[in-house]
């Protein structure tokens, strides 16, 4: 999801209640970066959302890959012609 540009109208609203300490912290961080609080918060939240989604997708892929790997170890497919040819060529080359 791209960051909203000045020409893009922001039609949605997001609200959050924060403590006075949280607000001061956010305002200080935004000021240090020379950004508005709104820009700082939106950018930070958007970055955090992207990271959360990417981490979830990586974990999901990792789990699926693990399952496929274990399945291949437990129930390997029979050797096909190409594999048999490769083994024969290896044996000829290595003198085995």
Buried (B, 14 or more C-beta within 10 A) or exposed (E): EEEBEEEEEEEEEEEEEEEEEEEEEBEEBBEEEEBEEEBBBBBBEBEEEEEEEEEEEEEEEEEEEEEEEEEEEEEEEEEEEEEEEEEEEEEEEEEE
